[in-house]
Amino acid sequence: MTQSRSHGRSMSPVLPVVASLGLVGVIVFVLSGVPGSTAGSGGSVGLVPGVSAPLVTSAMTTNNLRIGSDFYLTVHTRPQVGVWVLASSNTGPSQIGPWQTELGSDWFILQDYTWTSGGNQVGLQIPVPYDQALVGNEVVLQSLVHEPMTNEFFWTNHVPHKFSDAPNGGVNVLIVRQTTFTWECPFAPTQADLLAQVLRGLGHNVLVVDDSLPPEIAEFDVLLDCRFTLPPNQAEKTRMVEFLRFYGGVFLLCGPTVGSTWGQWRFAWIEDLLNSKLGLCLTLGNSLNESTGTWGEHVSSSAEARYASQPSNITNTLYEIENEGGNFGPLGYNQGWPWIVAPAPSTTVYGMMWKNSDITTLPVKGSVAVLFNGSSEALAGASNPYATVVFQNLVAWLDV
């Protein structure tokens, strides 16, 4: 890659990037020699270690770019190839040698040529300083993969990022609430507002938007889709998968569906996202409103351990389900982590979660949780008093 070296910008402990949108100043990554960089170790999500997948399947995943925390970037590729990771301000596209890239003209090499050896990924761990001057500035990342045996090159997907902040130990939460009225859930906007109030009280930054995803989602760590019956448009499937790959975790709510055409559309939308987009191969049950809210559904002892214990120990905590929008069958029926379940003898699973390592058909960084609950107090309320800790732990679990 002689074009990169002749550009005069190579990896160093401190790398400046000119801020976009005409901002004056620089964005500074303090890399400390990139002590967390890894090459050829382990296998990437969706690829078996040591298996030679086509070069064109190479892809990047990242977490969110938040000041005062570690930024993780992984290039998932094949063994016996070389990888460069490049960055720039978000001002692309630009020409680098013979290639048209999504990088800006101020691009530089974030990670110089790294050999995958017998593994199939290159990873970076970059400590980002807690510097308020960085917040709001944008960068874009893209990687170039080289197959020396055939001299083939391939540019991965590009990833735009915006530096964000979440003071007081919290995270940046995006809540999509349903304000479009349907007779089955007139309480939808109030429930989303109550959840936002709870999460803000716990120290999180929370933005509430109405009915659809906003144009920019790069600065958020967690996306809570709290639309009860409103089916998102088809383009949002792609955007949610992108969010999982580059920024954070996603929660999806669904219910009620009995007698609700929109609720049934939302059920089908979620089913397609989980199976067609994420490849989870689930068999979902339609809602029969089996739960009455008096059974005492609870946080399953089979829930993922980190969720059940952090920041509160909530295994077997009671949680109210009513007018559920579907179910995941009984315990053990579907792969994943049962989250909210009915008591014995039913043990019907109404909430399920999947870590990024459970999604094997494509590389993602974020985790996914789905809850079927059409209760008027599904997210917060006096008759569902433990909803606060259920979602407090969920937000912490989704931010991986």
C-alpha positions as CSV (number, residue, x, y, z in Angstrom):
1,M,0.0,0.0,0.0
2,T,2.5,2.6,-1.1
3,Q,-0.1,5.2,-1.6
4,S,-0.8,5.3,2.2
5,R,2.8,5.5,3.2
6,S,3.5,8.3,0.7
7,H,0.6,10.2,2.2
8,G,2.8,11.0,5.2
9,R,0.4,10.0,7.9
10,S,1.2,6.8,9.8
11,M,0.2,5.4,13.2
12,S,1.7,7.2,16.2
13,P,0.7,7.5,19.9
14,V,-1.2,10.7,19.2
15,L,-3.2,11.0,16.0
16,P,-5.0,14.2,15.0
17,V,-8.0,14.3,12.7
18,V,-9.5,17.6,11.6
19,A,-13.1,18.0,12.8
20,S,-15.8,18.0,10.3
21,L,-18.5,20.6,9.6
22,G,-16.0,23.4,9.5
23,L,-15.1,23.0,13.2
24,V,-11.8,24.5,14.3
25,G,-9.4,22.2,16.2
26,V,-8.5,18.6,16.2
27,I,-9.9,15.3,17.5
28,V,-7.2,13.4,19.4
29,F,-7.0,9.7,19.9
30,V,-4.6,8.8,22.7
31,L,-3.5,5.4,21.6
32,S,-0.6,4.8,23.9
33,G,1.0,2.7,21.2
34,V,-2.2,0.8,20.7
35,P,-1.5,-1.8,23.5
36,G,-4.8,-3.4,23.0
37,S,-4.4,-4.2,19.3
38,T,-4.6,-7.9,18.4
39,A,-4.1,-9.8,15.2
40,G,-4.8,-13.4,14.2
41,S,-6.2,-14.3,17.7
42,G,-9.4,-16.2,17.9
43,G,-12.2,-16.3,15.4
44,S,-14.5,-13.5,14.3
45,V,-18.3,-13.6,14.8
46,G,-19.9,-15.5,11.9
47,L,-16.7,-17.1,10.7
48,V,-15.1,-20.3,11.9
49,P,-11.4,-19.7,13.0
50,G,-9.0,-20.7,10.3
51,V,-11.6,-21.0,7.5
52,S,-10.7,-19.1,4.3
53,A,-13.8,-17.1,3.6
54,P,-13.9,-15.0,0.4
55,L,-12.0,-11.7,0.8
56,V,-15.2,-9.8,-0.1
57,T,-16.9,-11.0,3.1
58,S,-14.4,-8.9,5.2
59,A,-16.2,-6.4,7.4
60,M,-15.7,-4.1,10.4
61,T,-17.6,-4.0,13.7
62,T,-17.2,-1.4,16.4
63,N,-18.8,-0.1,19.6
64,N,-19.7,3.5,20.2
65,L,-17.1,6.3,20.3
66,R,-17.6,7.7,23.8
67,I,-15.1,10.0,25.6
68,G,-13.6,8.5,28.7
69,S,-14.1,4.9,27.6
70,D,-12.5,2.3,25.4
71,F,-13.3,2.1,21.7
72,Y,-13.2,-1.3,20.1
73,L,-12.8,-2.0,16.4
74,T,-12.5,-5.4,14.8
75,V,-11.9,-6.3,11.1
76,H,-13.4,-9.7,10.4
77,T,-11.6,-11.3,7.5
78,R,-9.7,-14.5,6.5
79,P,-6.4,-16.0,7.6
80,Q,-3.1,-15.1,5.9
81,V,-4.1,-11.6,4.8
82,G,-2.9,-8.1,5.7
83,V,-5.1,-5.4,7.1
84,W,-4.8,-1.6,7.3
85,V,-7.3,0.5,9.4
86,L,-7.7,4.1,8.2
87,A,-9.6,7.1,9.7
88,S,-10.5,10.6,8.6
89,S,-12.9,13.4,9.3
90,N,-16.4,12.6,8.0
91,T,-15.8,14.5,4.8
92,G,-15.5,11.7,2.2
93,P,-15.5,10.3,-0.3
94,S,-12.0,10.7,-1.6
95,Q,-9.6,8.9,-3.9
96,I,-6.7,6.9,-2.3
97,G,-4.4,5.6,-5.1
98,P,-6.7,3.7,-7.6
99,W,-9.6,3.4,-5.1
100,Q,-12.6,5.5,-4.4
101,T,-13.2,5.4,-0.6
102,E,-15.6,6.9,1.9
103,L,-12.7,8.5,3.8
104,G,-12.0,12.2,3.8
105,S,-9.0,13.7,2.1
106,D,-7.3,14.1,5.6
107,W,-7.2,10.4,6.0
108,F,-4.4,8.7,8.0
109,I,-3.4,5.2,9.0
110,L,-4.9,4.3,12.4
111,Q,-3.4,0.7,12.3
112,D,-0.6,-0.1,9.9
113,Y,-0.3,-3.3,8.0
114,T,-1.2,-6.2,10.4
115,W,-1.0,-9.9,9.4
116,T,-3.9,-12.2,10.5
117,S,-1.7,-15.3,10.4
118,G,-3.8,-18.3,11.3
119,G,-6.7,-16.3,12.7
120,N,-9.3,-14.3,10.9
121,Q,-9.5,-10.9,12.6
122,V,-7.6,-7.8,13.5
123,G,-8.8,-6.0,16.6
124,L,-8.0,-2.6,18.2
125,Q,-8.7,-1.3,21.7
126,I,-8.3,2.4,21.9
127,P,-8.6,4.4,25.1
128,V,-10.5,7.7,24.3
129,P,-9.6,10.6,26.7
130,Y,-12.4,12.4,28.6
131,D,-12.2,15.6,26.6
132,Q,-15.4,17.6,26.1
133,A,-13.8,19.3,23.1
134,L,-14.3,16.0,21.2
135,V,-18.0,15.7,21.8
136,G,-20.0,16.1,18.6
137,N,-17.0,15.8,16.2
138,E,-17.3,13.1,13.5
139,V,-14.9,10.6,12.1
140,V,-15.2,7.8,9.6
141,L,-13.3,4.5,9.6
142,Q,-12.6,2.1,6.8
143,S,-10.2,-0.8,6.3
144,L,-8.2,-2.2,3.4
145,V,-7.6,-5.9,3.3
146,H,-4.8,-7.4,1.1
147,E,-4.4,-11.0,-0.1
148,P,-0.7,-11.3,-1.0
149,M,-1.0,-14.6,-2.8
150,T,-3.2,-13.1,-5.5
151,N,-2.4,-9.4,-4.8
152,E,-6.1,-8.8,-4.4
153,F,-7.4,-5.8,-2.4
154,F,-10.7,-5.2,-0.7
155,W,-12.1,-2.2,1.1
156,T,-14.5,-3.0,4.0
157,N,-17.6,-1.2,4.8
158,H,-17.0,2.3,6.2
159,V,-18.3,3.3,9.7
160,P,-19.2,6.9,10.6
161,H,-18.9,7.8,14.2
162,K,-19.7,10.8,16.4
163,F,-17.9,11.4,19.7
164,S,-20.4,11.4,22.5
165,D,-20.5,11.8,26.3
166,A,-22.6,10.2,29.0
167,P,-21.7,11.8,32.4
168,N,-22.4,10.3,35.8
169,G,-21.5,6.8,34.7
170,G,-24.5,6.5,32.4
171,V,-24.9,5.7,28.7
172,N,-26.6,7.4,25.8
173,V,-30.1,6.0,25.3
174,L,-32.4,6.5,22.3
175,I,-36.1,5.7,23.0
176,V,-38.4,5.4,20.1
177,R,-41.9,6.0,21.4
178,Q,-45.2,5.4,19.6
179,T,-47.3,8.6,19.4
180,T,-49.5,7.4,16.5
181,F,-52.7,6.5,18.2
182,T,-54.2,3.0,18.1
183,W,-57.1,2.0,20.3
184,E,-55.2,-1.0,21.8
185,C,-52.5,1.0,23.4
186,P,-53.4,4.7,24.0
187,F,-50.9,4.5,26.8
188,A,-47.9,4.1,24.5
189,P,-46.4,7.6,24.6
190,T,-46.9,7.9,28.4
191,Q,-45.1,4.6,29.0
192,A,-42.1,5.7,26.9
193,D,-42.0,9.0,28.8
194,L,-42.1,7.3,32.2
195,L,-39.3,4.9,31.2
196,A,-37.2,7.9,30.0
197,Q,-37.8,9.6,33.3
198,V,-36.6,6.5,35.2
199,L,-33.5,6.1,33.1
200,R,-32.6,9.8,33.4
201,G,-32.9,9.5,37.2
202,L,-30.3,6.7,37.0
203,G,-27.8,9.0,35.3
204,H,-28.3,8.1,31.7
205,N,-28.6,10.6,28.8
206,V,-31.9,9.9,27.1
207,L,-33.4,11.2,23.9
208,V,-37.0,10.4,23.1
209,V,-38.1,10.5,19.4
210,D,-41.6,9.9,17.9
211,D,-42.6,6.9,15.8
212,S,-39.4,6.4,13.8
213,L,-35.6,6.4,14.0
214,P,-34.0,9.8,13.7
215,P,-31.6,10.5,10.8
216,E,-28.5,10.2,13.0
217,I,-28.0,7.3,15.5
218,A,-24.2,7.1,15.7
219,E,-23.9,8.8,19.1
220,F,-26.1,6.3,21.1
221,D,-25.1,3.3,23.1
222,V,-28.5,1.7,23.4
223,L,-31.6,1.8,21.2
224,L,-34.9,1.1,23.0
225,D,-37.7,0.6,20.4
226,C,-40.8,1.1,22.6
227,R,-43.4,1.1,19.9
228,F,-46.1,-1.3,21.0
229,T,-48.0,-1.9,17.8
230,L,-46.5,0.5,15.2
231,P,-44.6,-1.5,12.5
232,P,-41.4,0.3,11.5
233,N,-40.7,0.9,7.8
234,Q,-38.6,-1.8,6.1
235,A,-35.5,0.4,5.9
236,E,-35.3,0.4,9.7
237,K,-34.3,-3.3,9.6
238,T,-31.1,-2.4,7.9
239,R,-30.5,0.6,10.2
240,M,-31.0,-1.5,13.3
241,V,-28.6,-4.1,12.0
242,E,-26.1,-1.3,11.3
243,F,-26.6,-0.1,14.9
244,L,-25.8,-3.5,16.2
245,R,-22.7,-3.7,14.1
246,F,-21.3,-0.3,14.9
247,Y,-22.8,1.4,17.9
248,G,-24.6,-0.6,20.6
249,G,-27.5,-2.9,21.6
250,V,-31.2,-2.9,20.6
251,F,-34.4,-3.6,22.6
252,L,-37.7,-4.3,20.8
253,L,-41.1,-4.3,22.4
254,C,-44.2,-5.9,20.9
255,G,-47.8,-6.1,22.0
256,P,-50.8,-6.4,21.9
257,T,-51.6,-8.3,18.7
258,V,-55.0,-10.0,19.4
259,G,-57.5,-8.0,17.3
260,S,-54.8,-5.6,16.3
261,T,-53.8,-5.5,12.6
262,W,-50.9,-3.1,13.3
263,G,-49.7,-5.3,16.2
264,Q,-49.7,-8.3,14.0
265,W,-47.7,-6.4,11.4
266,R,-45.2,-5.4,14.1
267,F,-44.9,-9.0,15.2
268,A,-44.1,-10.1,11.6
269,W,-41.6,-7.3,11.3
270,I,-39.7,-8.4,14.5
271,E,-39.9,-12.0,13.4
272,D,-38.3,-11.1,10.0
273,L,-35.6,-9.0,11.6
274,L,-34.6,-11.8,14.0
275,N,-34.7,-14.6,11.4
276,S,-33.9,-13.0,8.0
277,K,-31.5,-10.3,9.1
278,L,-29.9,-11.8,12.2
279,G,-30.2,-15.5,11.3
280,L,-31.5,-16.6,14.7
281,C,-33.8,-19.3,13.3
282,L,-36.5,-18.8,15.9
283,T,-40.0,-20.2,16.0
284,L,-42.3,-17.5,17.5
285,G,-45.8,-18.1,18.9
286,N,-48.7,-15.8,18.1
287,S,-50.3,-14.0,21.0
288,L,-53.3,-15.7,22.7
289,N,-53.4,-13.4,25.7
290,E,-52.7,-16.3,28.0
291,S,-51.1,-14.0,30.6
292,T,-53.5,-12.1,32.8
293,G,-51.0,-10.1,34.8
294,T,-51.8,-12.2,37.9
295,W,-49.5,-15.1,37.1
296,G,-46.4,-13.4,38.4
297,E,-44.1,-13.6,35.4
298,H,-40.5,-13.1,36.5
299,V,-36.9,-12.6,35.4
300,S,-35.8,-16.1,34.5
301,S,-33.0,-17.8,36.3
302,S,-31.8,-18.7,32.8
303,A,-31.2,-15.1,31.9
304,E,-27.7,-14.2,30.9
305,A,-25.6,-13.9,34.1
306,R,-24.4,-10.4,33.6
307,Y,-27.9,-9.1,33.0
308,A,-29.3,-10.8,36.1
309,S,-26.6,-9.4,38.4
310,Q,-25.7,-6.0,37.2
311,P,-26.2,-3.4,38.5
312,S,-28.9,-5.2,40.7
313,N,-29.4,-8.8,41.5
314,I,-32.9,-9.4,40.0
315,T,-33.2,-13.2,39.3
316,N,-36.8,-14.3,39.9
317,T,-38.0,-10.6,40.3
318,L,-41.7,-10.4,39.5
319,Y,-42.7,-8.6,36.3
320,E,-46.2,-8.1,34.8
321,I,-47.2,-9.4,31.4
322,E,-50.6,-8.6,29.8
323,N,-51.9,-8.6,26.2
324,E,-48.6,-10.0,25.1
325,G,-47.7,-9.6,21.4
326,G,-46.4,-13.1,21.0
327,N,-44.1,-15.6,22.8
328,F,-41.0,-17.6,22.4
329,G,-42.6,-20.9,23.4
330,P,-41.6,-22.8,26.6
331,L,-38.2,-22.8,28.2
332,G,-35.7,-24.5,26.0
333,Y,-37.8,-24.3,22.9
334,N,-35.6,-21.6,21.2
335,Q,-31.9,-20.8,21.4
336,G,-31.0,-17.7,23.3
337,W,-31.2,-16.4,26.9
338,P,-34.8,-16.6,28.3
339,W,-35.4,-13.3,30.0
340,I,-39.0,-12.9,31.2
341,V,-40.9,-16.1,31.7
342,A,-44.2,-17.4,33.1
343,P,-44.2,-19.5,36.3
344,A,-44.5,-23.3,36.2
345,P,-46.2,-25.2,34.9
346,S,-46.4,-22.9,31.9
347,T,-42.8,-21.6,31.7
348,T,-43.8,-19.6,28.5
349,V,-41.0,-17.3,27.5
350,Y,-42.2,-13.7,26.8
351,G,-38.8,-12.0,26.8
352,M,-35.6,-13.3,25.2
353,M,-32.0,-11.9,24.8
354,W,-29.0,-12.7,22.6
355,K,-25.4,-11.6,23.1
356,N,-23.3,-10.7,20.0
357,S,-21.7,-14.1,20.2
358,D,-25.1,-15.8,19.8
359,I,-25.5,-14.1,16.4
360,T,-23.4,-16.2,14.1
361,T,-24.5,-15.3,10.6
362,L,-23.0,-11.9,10.5
363,P,-20.5,-10.0,12.8
364,V,-22.2,-7.6,15.3
365,K,-20.9,-5.9,18.4
366,G,-24.2,-5.2,20.1
367,S,-26.7,-7.4,21.9
368,V,-30.5,-7.8,21.3
369,A,-33.5,-8.2,23.6
370,V,-37.1,-8.7,22.7
371,L,-40.1,-8.5,25.0
372,F,-43.7,-9.4,24.1
373,N,-45.9,-7.3,26.5
374,G,-48.9,-5.1,25.8
375,S,-49.6,-4.1,29.4
376,S,-50.5,-0.5,30.1
377,E,-47.6,-0.6,32.5
378,A,-45.1,-2.6,30.4
379,L,-42.3,-0.2,31.0
380,A,-43.1,1.5,34.3
381,G,-46.0,1.9,36.7
382,A,-47.4,1.2,40.1
383,S,-48.8,-2.2,39.4
384,N,-45.5,-3.3,37.8
385,P,-43.1,-1.9,40.4
386,Y,-40.1,-4.0,39.4
387,A,-40.1,-2.8,35.8
388,T,-37.6,-0.1,36.9
389,V,-34.9,-2.7,37.8
390,V,-35.8,-4.9,34.8
391,F,-35.0,-2.1,32.4
392,Q,-32.1,-0.6,34.5
393,N,-30.3,-3.9,34.1
394,L,-31.3,-4.2,30.5
395,V,-29.8,-0.9,29.6
396,A,-26.5,-1.9,31.3
397,W,-26.5,-5.2,29.6
398,L,-27.2,-3.9,26.1
399,D,-24.3,-1.4,26.4
400,V,-21.5,-3.9,25.5
